[in-house]
Amino acid sequence: MGGEKMNIVYLLMLSLILFSIGLYGISTSNVGIKMLISLEIIINSAILAGVSVSSFYFSTGVLIFVLFAIAIGVIESAVGIAILTMVYKKYGRITISLLKEIKW
C-alpha cells in the first residue's frame, strides 16, 4: 500500500508541474499556436491527475470525467486550429492581438 501512495504523489506532482508549465506558457506567449499548445498541456495535466486518482481509488466515475475532458480537449484543439488558420490566411501571421480585429 505504501508504494501506491508514492506513485500517486509522483503522478500528482508531475501533473502540477505540467499545469505550471502550461500556465506559464499561456501567460507569457502572444503567439496563438504556443497558447493553444499550452492550453493542451493544462488539459493533459488535469487528465493525468484524474487518471492517477481514479487508479488509486478504483473509481470509474473519475474515468468518465476524464473521457469527457479528452473529448473537450479534442474539440478545443479543432476549433482553435480552425480560428488560427483563418487568421493566418487573412493576415499572414498569427498573434493574439489580431483576434481583436476579427468581426464575429
N, C-alpha and C positions, 0 to 999 in steps of 0.2 A: 504494500500500500504506500510506503514511503517513496518508492520510485515513481509512482503515478503522480504524486503531488509535485515532485520535482519537474516532471515532464510538463505538467500544466503550467507551472510557474515559468518555465523556459518559453513555452509557447505564448503565454500571455505577455511576457517581456518582449518577445520578438514582435508580437502584434503591436505593442506600444511603440516600439522603435519604428516599425513601418508606418504607423499612424503619424508619428512625429516627422518622419521624412516627407510624407505626403503633405502634411500641414505646412511645413517649411517650403516645399515646392510651390504650393498654391499662393502662399503669402509673398514670395519673392519674385515670382515669374510674371511677365507681362505677355508672354507668347502663349497662344491658345493651346497648342499641342502639349506643351510642357504642363500646363494647368490640367488638361484632360488626363494626362498620364498620372499626375499627382493625385487627382481625384480617384483614379482607378486604384492607386496604391492604398488610399484611405479605405476604399470599399473592400479591398482584399484583406486589409488588416482586420476589419470587422468580421469578415468571413472566417479568417483564421481563428480569431477569438471565439466565435460561435462554435466552430467545429471542435476546438480543444475543450471547451466547456461541455459540449454535447458528448464527447467521447469519455470525459471524466465522470459525468453523472449518468451516462447511458440514457440520455433523453432524446426522444425523436422529435419533440416539439421544437427544439432549437434547430434541428436539421431542416425542418420545414421552413423556418425563418431564414436559414442560410440559403436554401434554394430560391426563395423569393429575392433575397439580396443579390444572388448571382444573376437572376433574370433582370432585376432593376439595373445592375451594372452593365449588362449587355445592351439594354435599351438606351441607357445614358450614353454609352460609347457610340452607338449608331447615330443618335440624334446629334451628339456633339461633333462627330466627324462630318456629318452632313452640313451642319451650320458652318463649320470651319472651312469646308470645301467650297461652299457658296461664297464666303468672304474672300477666299483666295482667288476664285475665278473673277470676282468683281474688282478687287483692289490689288492683287498680285502679291500680297503679303498677309500674314496672319498675326495680328496683335489684338489685344482685348479692347483697346481704345477704338478700333474700327467697328466693333459691335454696337457702339452707341449711334453710329451713323446709319445703321440698317433700319429701314422703315418696316415695321412689323405690320 
